[in-house]
């Protein structure tokens, strides 16, 4: 496995961890990675903002409000974070 693939997997794990901190009753492995998180794991706008804040705190990734919609799915969040960390350009 390439280093880039390993980093993307690490990002996915981080996304799962932070979402699980917000919705501990949800088995993240069962959530469709393309599903809207607000519906899939039943979180409200404050929970979603807490997720955005947690990602920023753990990775130092600035996420402007206009980009929030790009993180509404697990796949979207993982791809967005990878791009912000420049993993997609290697």
C-alpha positions as CSV (number, residue, x, y, z in Angstrom):
1,X,0.0,0.0,0.0
2,X,1.3,3.4,-0.9
3,X,2.1,6.1,1.7
4,X,-0.7,8.2,0.2
5,X,-3.2,5.4,0.5
6,X,-2.2,4.9,4.1
7,X,-2.6,8.6,4.8
8,X,-6.1,8.6,3.3
9,X,-7.0,5.6,5.5
10,X,-5.7,7.5,8.5
11,X,-7.9,10.4,7.5
12,X,-10.9,8.1,7.2
13,X,-10.2,6.7,10.7
14,X,-10.0,10.3,12.1
15,X,-13.3,11.1,10.5
16,X,-14.9,8.0,12.0
17,X,-13.4,8.8,15.4
18,X,-14.7,12.3,15.5
19,X,-18.1,11.4,14.2
20,X,-18.2,8.6,16.8
21,X,-17.4,11.1,19.5
22,X,-20.5,13.0,18.4
23,X,-22.7,10.0,17.9
24,X,-21.3,7.2,20.0
25,X,-24.4,5.0,19.5
26,X,-23.7,4.7,15.8
27,X,-21.5,2.0,14.3
28,X,-19.6,4.1,11.7
29,X,-18.7,0.9,9.7
30,X,-22.4,0.6,8.8
31,X,-22.8,4.2,7.6
32,X,-23.0,4.7,3.8
33,X,-19.9,6.8,3.0
34,X,-22.0,8.7,0.4
35,X,-24.9,9.4,2.8
36,X,-25.7,12.8,4.2
37,X,-24.3,12.6,7.8
38,X,-27.0,14.7,9.2
39,X,-29.6,12.0,8.3
40,X,-27.4,8.9,8.4
41,X,-26.2,9.4,12.0
42,X,-29.0,11.8,13.1
43,X,-26.9,14.8,14.0
44,X,-28.1,18.4,14.0
45,X,-26.3,21.5,12.8
46,X,-24.4,22.0,16.1
47,X,-23.2,18.4,16.1
48,X,-22.0,19.0,12.5
49,X,-20.2,22.2,13.5
50,X,-18.6,20.3,16.4
51,X,-17.3,17.8,13.9
52,X,-15.8,20.6,11.7
53,X,-14.2,22.1,14.8
54,X,-12.8,18.7,15.9
55,X,-11.2,18.2,12.4
56,X,-9.7,21.6,12.6
57,X,-8.4,21.1,16.1
58,X,-6.8,17.7,15.3
59,X,-5.3,18.5,11.9
60,X,-5.0,22.3,11.8
61,X,-7.0,22.3,8.6
62,X,-8.9,25.6,8.1
63,X,-12.4,24.9,6.8
64,X,-14.2,28.0,5.7
65,X,-18.0,28.1,6.2
66,X,-18.6,28.0,2.5
67,X,-16.9,24.6,2.3
68,X,-19.0,22.9,5.0
69,X,-21.2,21.3,2.4
70,X,-18.2,19.5,1.0
71,X,-17.9,17.6,4.3
72,X,-21.5,16.4,4.6
73,X,-20.6,12.8,3.7
74,X,-17.8,10.6,4.9
75,X,-16.4,10.3,1.4
76,X,-16.6,14.1,1.0
77,X,-15.0,14.8,4.3
78,X,-12.2,12.4,3.6
79,X,-11.5,13.8,0.1
80,X,-11.7,17.4,1.3
81,X,-9.2,16.8,4.2
82,X,-6.9,14.9,1.9
83,X,-6.9,17.7,-0.6
84,X,-6.3,20.3,2.1
85,X,-3.4,18.3,3.3
86,X,-2.2,18.1,-0.3
87,X,-2.5,14.3,-0.5
88,X,-4.4,14.4,-3.7
89,X,-1.6,16.1,-5.6
90,X,1.1,13.6,-4.9
